[in-house]
Amino acid sequence: MKVNGFICEGHGVASGKSDTQRYPKGTLYQQLPYFKERGLDLSAYFLGTINLNITPYLFKIEKPKYSFVAIPWSDYIPPENFYFFDVIFFFRDKKNKGLIYMPDPITKVDHIQELSILELILPRISGLSYGMKVGIEVADEQLQFFKL
């Protein structure tokens, strides 16, 4: 299914841009080796997320491409579960393949996202800014979208 959304500001912890001293290089940098040893190499992507507000849509998890349980990546929070879904990101008439990065809301205790925000992991893309309208496409068998 294809949906449109607006790029919005996130917490800045995935990329390390936030003020927190706990993750100076970003949470994704710290999580990278745990994902790689379980079969997901994120080295081709920018180590930060693009936050996409898909309001008025919400999502329902069907079958993630990758699912990792109880990853002990931080000394500051309990182990977390993570889901990843294939995504195609449409920007300026170009298709960019990437992943939707989703810490499991059940195990996530910090930096909680709104239910209509998706975090995208993509190659570095020039020209993006907050408020831009972009589109994504996700396989229905991985993630379902529905209107509020």
N, C-alpha and C positions, 0 to 999 in steps of 0.2 A: 504494500500500500504506500502511496505517496501522501505526504502531508507537508504543509508549509509552516514555518515558524520564524521567530525573530531572535537574532543573536542577542544574548543578554549577559550581563556581568555575573560572574560566579564568585566563589569564595577566594579564589586565587591559590588554593593549597595544592592542587594537582600539579601546577607548573612551578610552584615555589615563589610566586609573586606576592603572597600574603605577608603580613607582618609577623606571623607566628615563627617562633624560633625552633619549634619542634621539627619542622620539615624544610630546612633552608634550600634544598635542591628540589623540593616538591614531593608529594606523595607518590606520584607515578614513578619517579626515579627510584624511590625505595621499594616499590612493589615490583618493579621490572624483573629482578632476578627470580622472584617467586613465580611469576607468570611464565617466564622462559623455561624454568625447570619442569613446568607442567605442560609445556608444548605451545605456548603462545609467545612469539617473539615480537615485541613492539618497537624494535630498534628502527624500523623504517618510518615511524611516525614521530611527529612533534610531541614532546613529553609535557603535555598540558591538554586541557579539554576546551572545546568550544561548547558553551552552554546554549542550548536551543529551547526557547519557550514555545511549546506547541499548542498553547491554549487556542481553541476550546477543546482540544483533544487530551485524552488520558491514554494510558497504554495498559495492556495485559500481557504478562510474560507467558509465552507459549513454550518454545524450546530454544534456549540460548545456543549459540554456536560453541561457546566455551562457558563452563561453569566450574568455579573453584570454591572449595569449602574450607572454612577455618584457616585462612591465610594469616600467619602471625607476623605481619610485616612491620608492626610498630611496637615500641616499648610503652607507648602512652595510652593505647586503647586495646580492647580485647581483639582476638582474631576475627576477621571478617570474611564473609562470602562475597564472591564477585561473579557477575554475569557479563558476557560480551555478545553482541549481536552484529551481524553484517549490516553495513549502511552504505548507501550511495548518497553523496552530498552534492547538490546541484548549486553551482555558483558561477555567474557570468558565462552561461552556456557551456560550462565544463562539468564533467562528472568526476568526482573524487571518491575513490573507495576508501572506506575506513571502518571503524567499529563504534558502536555505542558501548560506553563503559558504564557499568551500573553496579556500584557497591550495593549489596542486598540491603534493602531498607530495614529488614528484621535484625541484622547484625551491625548496622551502621549506628554509631553512637555520637558522632561528631560531624559538623558541617553538613547538616541535613538539607536536601534539595526539596523544592516544591514538587508536587506530583506531576506537574505539567512541564518539568524541565528535564531534558535529556542531555547527557554529557557525551560529546563526540570526540573520538580520537582520530585524527587525520594527519596526512602529511602537512607540512607547513604550507599555508595558503596566504598569499599576499592580498591585501586590499580589504580584508574583513574588518568590520567595526560594529560596535554595539548599535542595536536598532535595525540592522539590515534584515530584510526578509529573504530567506533562503528556503530551499526545499530539500527533503530527504525521502529516500525510498528504502523500505525495509521489507524483507520477505515475511509474508503473513504467517508462515509456519514457525517463525522465530518470535515475532512480537506483533500483537494486534493493537490497532488504534481504534478508539471510539470517542464520540463526542460526549461532552458533559451533559 
